């Protein structure tokens, strides 16, 4: 192991050494020395640049020297550790972060404790009342734009041609579907019919506003998914014909494809059913999800009626969610 490097000629002696040398200027009695049994390893070397800072002003008159006899002393000849700004900055950063987290948690607790900070139930009830509070054009816009909503991602545009007064489930739905919705109850059903740009295809879209809470709506959604109720033709919603329009001959026998969606963020079931405007009947209606699958050769698939049902239902559903969010914000103000 290499020894301690020698000091440059003419430089002052180091403040600490391994021998009995007594540092000058500290006024430490010679009898104390550094115990030889603890000697500082010569291979480690004591840096010469650490020195005692001159600004500390070590007093030189320490009074009467201590006796020569060996006694215990609390004076330890060790280098004065330089301050480390990095540690100081790190400690300050930790302190600031700690205060920020604590303040954030306290602010969150205050927000959660505010009376208007938990309006989930109110928003749910606001959505339930949209069938008579929201304007018709909000629930069923006069026109719907479906960019990429057609077969092969072709654009579609739909025009509203009929709106029915709010009714009951018995008026708008088949009896079997009404019984299926009994666990959530039926408050009102609102419906409208749209035609696509060529007026050869028509689609009835509806919203069933239920009496159920979030738990019951979630259970109903799970049942529709698990039992594939949304693909049963005997649960297909009714069509809404409109005399004097392209949907004049759109009755139940003309239904070709459909889609049903049970929402869990609002007490609403959204559906759409599509068919031909010329009165053509379809012996085997096909759910929209199946009619849109690649390789399908059925009449609903080839005519794009699955895309019609899904495209119209999706856009009406989005509008409903926006209206529910807006009603919720108004109730919180």
Kinemage of the C-alpha trace (Angstrom):
@kinemage 1
@onewidth
@group {chain A} dominant
@subgroup {mainchain}
@vectorlist {calphas} color= white
{ca unk a 1} P 0.000 0.000 0.000
{ca unk a 2} L 1.561 3.379 -0.968
{ca unk a 3} L 2.480 5.777 1.793
{ca unk a 4} L 1.196 9.244 2.397
{ca unk a 5} L 2.517 11.702 -0.202
{ca unk a 6} L 5.164 14.071 1.087
{ca unk a 7} L 4.323 17.704 1.468
{ca unk a 8} L 5.736 20.125 -1.043
{ca unk a 9} L 8.836 22.011 0.048
{ca unk a 10} L 8.028 25.194 1.852
{ca unk a 11} L 4.436 24.259 2.550
{ca unk a 12} L 3.086 24.359 6.070
{ca unk a 13} L 2.921 21.060 7.938
{ca unk a 14} L -0.444 19.216 7.808
{ca unk a 15} L -2.819 19.762 10.701
{ca unk a 16} L -2.971 16.076 11.597
{ca unk a 17} L -0.375 13.376 11.429
{ca unk a 18} L 0.281 9.865 12.671
{ca unk a 19} L 3.200 10.846 14.912
{ca unk a 20} L 3.276 12.637 18.237
{ca unk a 21} L 3.488 15.993 16.489
{ca unk a 22} L 1.266 18.592 18.162
{ca unk a 23} L -0.608 20.920 15.768
{ca unk a 24} L 0.411 24.500 16.219
{ca unk a 25} L -2.138 27.146 17.040
{ca unk a 26} L -4.577 24.858 18.866
{ca unk a 27} L -2.823 25.016 22.208
{ca unk a 28} L -3.319 21.338 22.994
{ca unk a 29} L -1.012 19.998 25.761
{ca unk a 30} L 1.734 17.793 24.491
{ca unk a 31} L 0.907 15.096 26.961
{ca unk a 32} L -2.355 14.177 25.274
{ca unk a 33} L -0.969 13.254 21.912
{ca unk a 34} L -2.720 10.726 19.688
{ca unk a 35} L -2.836 7.261 21.278
{ca unk a 36} L -0.362 5.069 19.492
{ca unk a 37} L -2.678 2.086 19.580
{ca unk a 38} L -5.246 3.851 17.459
{ca unk a 39} L -2.759 5.184 14.948
{ca unk a 40} L -4.125 6.540 11.702
{ca unk a 41} L -3.228 4.163 8.866
{ca unk a 42} L -0.472 5.671 6.812
{ca unk a 43} L -1.954 4.373 3.590
{ca unk a 44} L -5.094 6.415 3.872
{ca unk a 45} L -3.430 9.760 4.002
{ca unk a 46} L -5.054 12.794 5.521
{ca unk a 47} L -5.989 15.447 2.931
{ca unk a 48} L -3.984 18.573 3.436
{ca unk a 49} L -6.682 20.896 2.102
{ca unk a 50} L -9.193 20.355 4.868
{ca unk a 51} L -7.443 22.541 7.479
{ca unk a 52} L -9.226 24.527 10.153
{ca unk a 53} L -11.175 27.420 8.539
{ca unk a 54} L -9.681 30.729 9.540
{ca unk a 55} L -13.115 32.240 10.077
{ca unk a 56} L -13.794 30.030 13.066
{ca unk a 57} L -11.311 31.926 15.239
{ca unk a 58} L -9.968 29.231 17.553
{ca unk a 59} L -8.864 30.970 20.783
{ca unk a 60} L -5.164 30.764 21.602
{ca unk a 61} L -5.302 31.534 25.326
{ca unk a 62} L -6.715 28.341 26.778
{ca unk a 63} L -5.524 29.217 30.262
{ca unk a 64} L -3.270 27.108 32.464
{ca unk a 65} L -1.948 23.995 30.696
{ca unk a 66} L -3.302 20.668 31.889
{ca unk a 67} L -0.965 18.445 33.947
{ca unk a 68} L 1.317 16.052 32.140
{ca unk a 69} L -0.375 12.995 33.665
{ca unk a 70} L -2.545 11.126 31.119
{ca unk a 71} L -6.216 11.992 31.605
{ca unk a 72} L -9.334 11.481 29.512
{ca unk a 73} L -10.111 14.395 27.290
{ca unk a 74} L -13.163 15.265 25.219
{ca unk a 75} L -11.002 16.986 22.639
{ca unk a 76} L -10.855 14.803 19.533
{ca unk a 77} L -8.415 15.701 16.863
{ca unk a 78} L -10.507 14.998 13.784
{ca unk a 79} L -10.960 17.066 10.643
{ca unk a 80} L -13.795 19.537 10.608
{ca unk a 81} L -16.304 18.211 8.073
{ca unk a 82} L -17.092 20.630 5.315
{ca unk a 83} L -20.704 21.523 4.714
{ca unk a 84} L -22.364 19.725 1.828
{ca unk a 85} L -24.812 21.976 -0.065
{ca unk a 86} L -26.261 18.949 -1.904
{ca unk a 87} L -27.529 17.400 1.325
{ca unk a 88} L -28.952 20.735 2.431
{ca unk a 89} L -30.808 21.214 -0.853
{ca unk a 90} L -32.090 17.640 -0.771
{ca unk a 91} L -33.407 18.140 2.740
{ca unk a 92} L -35.193 21.328 1.697
{ca unk a 93} L -36.737 19.588 -1.324
{ca unk a 94} L -38.007 16.734 0.852
{ca unk a 95} L -39.474 19.252 3.269
{ca unk a 96} L -41.289 21.122 0.479
{ca unk a 97} L -42.595 17.904 -1.055
{ca unk a 98} L -43.772 16.674 2.300
{ca unk a 99} L -45.638 19.889 2.945
{ca unk a 100} L -47.145 19.755 -0.548
{ca unk a 101} L -48.388 16.183 -0.116
{ca unk a 102} L -49.804 16.974 3.266
{ca unk a 103} L -51.523 20.086 1.955
{ca unk a 104} L -52.878 18.199 -1.060
{ca unk a 105} L -54.312 15.470 1.124
{ca unk a 106} L -55.928 18.044 3.375
{ca unk a 107} L -57.378 19.888 0.380
{ca unk a 108} L -58.736 16.623 -1.025
{ca unk a 109} L -60.361 15.834 2.282
{ca unk a 110} L -61.982 19.258 2.334
{ca unk a 111} L -63.278 18.872 -1.217
{ca unk a 112} L -64.664 15.430 -0.443
{ca unk a 113} L -66.349 16.818 2.652
{ca unk a 114} L -68.094 19.626 0.785
{ca unk a 115} L -71.857 19.144 0.506
{ca unk a 116} L -71.692 19.548 -3.274
{ca unk a 117} L -68.585 17.395 -3.589
{ca unk a 118} L -70.427 14.082 -3.906
{ca unk a 119} L -73.306 14.670 -6.338
{ca unk a 120} L -73.205 11.213 -7.958
{ca unk a 121} L -76.742 10.377 -6.846
{ca unk a 122} L -77.958 13.786 -7.986
{ca unk a 123} L -76.389 13.328 -11.430
{ca unk a 124} L -78.047 9.936 -11.714
{ca unk a 125} L -81.436 11.454 -10.966
{ca unk a 126} L -80.762 14.349 -13.342
{ca unk a 127} L -80.131 11.846 -16.140
{ca unk a 128} L -83.343 10.008 -15.287
{ca unk a 129} L -85.350 13.202 -15.867
{ca unk a 130} L -83.883 14.037 -19.259
{ca unk a 131} L -86.784 12.465 -21.153
{ca unk a 132} L -88.976 15.462 -20.289
{ca unk a 133} L -86.385 18.121 -19.376
{ca unk a 134} L -84.073 17.981 -22.377
{ca unk a 135} L -85.214 19.475 -25.713
{ca unk a 136} L -86.069 17.059 -28.502
{ca unk a 137} L -83.162 18.338 -30.582
{ca unk a 138} L -80.801 17.470 -27.746
{ca unk a 139} L -81.949 13.871 -27.414
{ca unk a 140} L -82.637 13.391 -31.141
{ca unk a 141} L -80.737 15.931 -33.265
{ca unk a 142} L -82.300 16.876 -36.585
{ca unk a 143} L -79.276 15.451 -38.391
{ca unk a 144} L -76.595 12.975 -37.404
{ca unk a 145} L -73.182 12.809 -39.019
{ca unk a 146} L -71.504 9.439 -39.198
{ca unk a 147} L -67.952 9.863 -40.445
{ca unk a 148} L -66.691 6.385 -41.295
{ca unk a 149} L -69.833 4.767 -39.862
{ca unk a 150} L -70.875 2.899 -43.007
{ca unk a 151} L -69.579 -0.320 -44.558
{ca unk a 152} L -65.912 -0.012 -45.467
{ca unk a 153} L -65.747 3.072 -43.226
{ca unk a 154} L -67.862 5.044 -45.656
{ca unk a 155} L -69.448 8.247 -44.352
{ca unk a 156} L -73.106 8.286 -43.410
{ca unk a 157} L -75.559 11.096 -42.752
{ca unk a 158} L -78.996 10.619 -41.216
{ca unk a 159} L -81.996 12.938 -41.123
{ca unk a 160} L -84.710 12.780 -38.488
{ca unk a 161} L -88.142 12.262 -40.024
{ca unk a 162} L -90.332 11.357 -37.038
{ca unk a 163} L -90.481 11.746 -33.251
{ca unk a 164} L -92.979 9.935 -31.053
{ca unk a 165} L -94.419 11.346 -27.825
{ca unk a 166} L -92.971 9.845 -24.658
{ca unk a 167} L -94.743 6.580 -23.949
{ca unk a 168} L -94.670 3.486 -21.801
{ca unk a 169} L -92.769 0.271 -22.339
{ca unk a 170} L -96.029 -1.456 -23.280
{ca unk a 171} L -96.496 1.031 -26.124
{ca unk a 172} L -92.960 0.923 -27.492
{ca unk a 173} L -91.575 -2.518 -26.675
{ca unk a 174} L -92.564 -6.111 -27.204
{ca unk a 175} L -94.043 -7.811 -24.106
{ca unk a 176} L -91.058 -10.136 -23.680
{ca unk a 177} L -88.576 -7.254 -23.681
{ca unk a 178} L -90.788 -5.377 -21.208
{ca unk a 179} L -90.677 -8.331 -18.825
{ca unk a 180} L -86.910 -8.553 -19.230
{ca unk a 181} L -86.588 -4.942 -18.090
{ca unk a 182} L -88.868 -5.438 -15.101
{ca unk a 183} L -85.975 -5.625 -12.533
{ca unk a 184} L -85.070 -1.999 -13.331
{ca unk a 185} L -88.583 -0.733 -13.999
{ca unk a 186} L -89.695 1.396 -16.916
{ca unk a 187} L -90.366 5.113 -16.474
{ca unk a 188} L -90.683 6.363 -20.058
{ca unk a 189} L -89.667 5.517 -23.620
{ca unk a 190} L -88.810 8.182 -26.202
{ca unk a 191} L -88.292 7.331 -29.890
{ca unk a 192} L -87.407 8.860 -33.231
{ca unk a 193} L -86.898 7.551 -36.764
{ca unk a 194} L -84.116 8.581 -39.152
{ca unk a 195} L -83.474 7.970 -42.832
{ca unk a 196} L -80.110 7.811 -44.537
{ca unk a 197} L -79.190 10.079 -47.459
{ca unk a 198} L -80.788 7.920 -50.190
{ca unk a 199} L -83.992 7.372 -48.172
{ca unk a 200} L -83.755 3.642 -48.896
{ca unk a 201} L -82.884 2.645 -45.337
{ca unk a 202} L -84.611 3.793 -42.141
{ca unk a 203} L -83.745 3.381 -38.476
{ca unk a 204} L -85.800 3.808 -35.308
{ca unk a 205} L -83.760 4.774 -32.253
{ca unk a 206} L -85.135 4.838 -28.728
{ca unk a 207} L -84.198 5.400 -25.096
{ca unk a 208} L -85.817 3.541 -22.224
{ca unk a 209} L -85.547 5.583 -19.019
{ca unk a 210} L -85.684 3.162 -16.112
{ca unk a 211} L -86.359 3.415 -12.385
{ca unk a 212} L -83.321 1.347 -11.423
{ca unk a 213} L -80.232 2.403 -9.507
{ca unk a 214} L -76.645 1.866 -10.628
{ca unk a 215} L -76.441 -1.606 -9.089
{ca unk a 216} L -79.562 -2.830 -10.870
{ca unk a 217} L -78.493 -1.336 -14.168
{ca unk a 218} L -75.111 -3.018 -13.889
{ca unk a 219} L -76.787 -6.336 -13.139
{ca unk a 220} L -79.056 -5.905 -16.170
{ca unk a 221} L -76.086 -5.063 -18.403
{ca unk a 222} L -74.260 -8.163 -17.191
{ca unk a 223} L -77.299 -10.311 -17.877
{ca unk a 224} L -77.624 -8.975 -21.426
{ca unk a 225} L -73.949 -9.742 -21.979
{ca unk a 226} L -73.813 -13.157 -20.314
{ca unk a 227} L -77.061 -14.455 -21.803
{ca unk a 228} L -76.586 -12.649 -25.128
{ca unk a 229} L -80.017 -11.095 -24.796
{ca unk a 230} L -79.010 -8.290 -27.140
{ca unk a 231} L -78.857 -10.854 -29.960
{ca unk a 232} L -82.245 -12.483 -29.459
{ca unk a 233} L -84.700 -11.567 -32.190
{ca unk a 234} L -87.651 -12.028 -29.833
{ca unk a 235} L -86.272 -9.139 -27.729
{ca unk a 236} L -85.885 -6.800 -30.715
{ca unk a 237} L -87.520 -3.374 -30.113
{ca unk a 238} L -90.411 -2.182 -32.238
{ca unk a 239} L -90.151 0.037 -35.300
{ca unk a 240} L -91.651 3.531 -35.438
{ca unk a 241} L -93.360 4.152 -38.782
{ca unk a 242} L -94.175 7.699 -39.903
{ca unk a 243} L -96.945 8.254 -42.441
{ca unk a 244} L -96.003 10.518 -45.320
{ca unk a 245} L -92.251 9.904 -44.870
{ca unk a 246} L -89.664 7.385 -45.994
{ca unk a 247} L -90.626 5.351 -42.914
{ca unk a 248} L -94.311 5.081 -43.858
{ca unk a 249} L -93.988 1.318 -44.459
{ca unk a 250} L -91.460 0.614 -41.747
{ca unk a 251} L -93.291 -1.738 -39.415
{ca unk a 252} L -92.152 -4.694 -37.332
{ca unk a 253} L -92.015 -7.162 -40.276
{ca unk a 254} L -89.550 -4.826 -41.992
{ca unk a 255} L -87.051 -4.904 -39.128
{ca unk a 256} L -83.733 -6.302 -40.340
{ca unk a 257} L -81.027 -5.447 -37.788
{ca unk a 258} L -80.839 -4.002 -34.288
{ca unk a 259} L -78.627 -2.994 -31.404
{ca unk a 260} L -79.348 -2.742 -27.649
{ca unk a 261} L -77.028 -1.071 -25.128
{ca unk a 262} L -77.622 -1.034 -21.351
{ca unk a 263} L -75.858 1.965 -19.809
{ca unk a 264} L -74.327 1.895 -16.338
{ca unk a 265} L -73.525 5.620 -16.034
{ca unk a 266} L -77.179 6.593 -16.503
{ca unk a 267} L -80.480 4.769 -15.866
{ca unk a 268} L -81.103 4.385 -19.603
{ca unk a 269} L -81.226 1.629 -22.202
{ca unk a 270} L -80.474 2.801 -25.762
{ca unk a 271} L -81.582 0.785 -28.783
{ca unk a 272} L -81.870 1.093 -32.551
{ca unk a 273} L -83.606 -1.070 -35.163
{ca unk a 274} L -83.148 -0.645 -38.903
{ca unk a 275} L -84.858 -1.867 -42.054
{ca unk a 276} L -85.738 -1.176 -45.667
{ca unk a 277} L -87.880 1.826 -46.544
{ca unk a 278} L -89.628 0.098 -49.456
{ca unk a 279} L -91.608 -2.244 -47.196
{ca unk a 280} L -89.434 -5.262 -47.869
{ca unk a 281} L -89.714 -7.896 -45.152
{ca unk a 282} L -86.747 -9.741 -43.679
{ca unk a 283} L -87.343 -13.329 -42.601
{ca unk a 284} L -84.190 -13.604 -40.514
{ca unk a 285} L -83.191 -10.339 -38.810
{ca unk a 286} L -79.568 -10.179 -37.719
{ca unk a 287} L -78.010 -8.352 -34.748
{ca unk a 288} L -75.846 -5.425 -35.767
{ca unk a 289} L -72.671 -6.974 -34.333
{ca unk a 290} L -73.148 -10.050 -36.527
{ca unk a 291} L -74.305 -8.149 -39.624
{ca unk a 292} L -71.138 -6.024 -39.454
{ca unk a 293} L -68.794 -9.000 -39.219
{ca unk a 294} L -66.549 -9.624 -42.242
{ca unk a 295} L -67.709 -12.231 -44.734
{ca unk a 296} L -71.430 -11.973 -43.963
{ca unk a 297} L -73.725 -12.509 -46.962
{ca unk a 298} L -77.135 -11.940 -45.367
{ca unk a 299} L -79.456 -9.202 -46.597
{ca unk a 300} L -78.926 -7.029 -43.494
{ca unk a 301} L -75.161 -7.395 -43.864
{ca unk a 302} L -75.019 -6.752 -47.609
{ca unk a 303} L -77.236 -3.670 -47.330
{ca unk a 304} L -75.307 -2.197 -44.403
{ca unk a 305} L -78.296 -2.261 -42.037
{ca unk a 306} L -76.082 -3.409 -39.173
{ca unk a 307} L -73.960 -0.284 -39.650
{ca unk a 308} L -77.146 1.804 -39.764
{ca unk a 309} L -78.405 0.517 -36.418
{ca unk a 310} L -75.050 0.853 -34.682
{ca unk a 311} L -74.187 4.233 -36.210
{ca unk a 312} L -77.456 5.905 -35.240
{ca unk a 313} L -77.515 4.325 -31.756
{ca unk a 314} L -73.921 5.338 -31.025
{ca unk a 315} L -74.500 8.997 -31.840
{ca unk a 316} L -77.731 9.265 -29.912
{ca unk a 317} L -76.046 7.599 -26.961
{ca unk a 318} L -73.186 10.108 -27.056
{ca unk a 319} L -75.656 12.969 -27.117
{ca unk a 320} L -77.446 11.506 -24.104
{ca unk a 321} L -74.209 11.319 -22.132
{ca unk a 322} L -73.361 14.929 -22.955
{ca unk a 323} L -76.824 16.045 -21.896
{ca unk a 324} L -76.534 14.088 -18.638
{ca unk a 325} L -73.126 15.633 -17.908
{ca unk a 326} L -74.460 19.128 -18.603
{ca unk a 327} L -77.469 18.542 -16.342
{ca unk a 328} L -75.146 17.321 -13.597
{ca unk a 329} L -72.999 20.441 -13.810
{ca unk a 330} L -76.062 22.660 -13.615
{ca unk a 331} L -77.269 20.879 -10.476
{ca unk a 332} L -73.893 21.493 -8.786
{ca unk a 333} L -73.932 25.254 -9.402
